[in-house]
């Protein structure tokens, strides 16, 4: 099921690996998302704390309907 609105409290920015770093609207790294997705390279879902920030695939960014920033 897709979310109908963009999540306006966070945004994504494409990194050099082709995945997306996820940021709070204030520019700080998102460390936890209440969603059933797994950050790139992690065995723990985004529902757990990721101190270094969360990196998602393009499919997960689309699935969560997170706005992409240039």
VMD Tcl script that draws the C-alpha trace (Angstrom):
set ca {
  {0.00 0.00 0.00}
  {1.42 3.37 -1.02}
  {1.24 6.42 1.18}
  {-0.91 9.13 -0.39}
  {1.13 12.14 0.69}
  {4.82 12.89 0.68}
  {6.43 12.52 4.09}
  {7.21 16.17 4.69}
  {9.40 15.69 7.76}
  {12.22 14.10 5.79}
  {13.79 14.09 2.35}
  {16.22 11.95 0.37}
  {19.41 12.90 -1.44}
  {21.14 10.53 -3.88}
  {24.66 9.52 -2.83}
  {27.66 8.37 -4.89}
  {26.58 4.71 -4.57}
  {23.23 5.43 -6.25}
  {21.27 4.95 -3.03}
  {19.60 7.68 -0.97}
  {20.69 9.26 2.30}
  {17.65 10.25 4.36}
  {17.57 13.61 6.15}
  {15.29 15.46 8.54}
  {13.88 18.71 7.17}
  {16.55 20.57 9.23}
  {19.31 18.69 7.37}
  {20.27 16.26 10.12}
  {20.48 12.55 9.35}
  {17.40 10.43 9.97}
  {18.31 7.61 12.36}
  {14.94 5.87 12.69}
  {11.82 5.51 10.51}
  {8.59 3.86 11.57}
  {8.37 1.70 8.44}
  {9.05 -1.87 7.44}
  {12.15 -1.22 5.30}
  {15.76 -2.25 5.77}
  {18.52 0.32 5.26}
  {21.20 -0.58 2.72}
  {23.72 -2.97 4.30}
  {21.75 -3.50 7.52}
  {20.11 -6.58 8.99}
  {17.93 -4.37 11.20}
  {14.84 -2.56 9.99}
  {14.59 1.22 9.92}
  {12.41 0.93 13.03}
  {15.66 0.45 14.99}
  {18.12 3.25 15.71}
  {20.86 3.66 13.06}
  {23.33 6.08 14.62}
  {25.17 6.80 11.35}
  {21.95 7.64 9.53}
  {19.70 5.70 7.19}
  {20.45 4.93 3.55}
  {17.66 3.50 1.41}
  {17.34 2.15 -2.11}
  {15.41 4.08 -4.74}
  {12.61 1.50 -4.47}
  {12.29 2.06 -0.71}
  {12.32 5.85 -1.11}
  {9.52 5.49 -3.67}
  {7.64 2.99 -1.48}
  {7.72 5.43 1.45}
  {6.98 8.34 -0.88}
  {9.90 10.39 0.46}
  {10.61 13.53 -1.52}
  {13.95 13.55 -3.36}
  {16.06 16.69 -3.13}
  {18.72 17.63 -5.65}
}
mol new
graphics top color blue
foreach p $ca { graphics top sphere $p radius 0.5 }
foreach p [lrange $ca 0 end-1] q [lrange $ca 1 end] { graphics top cylinder $p $q radius 0.2 }
display resetview
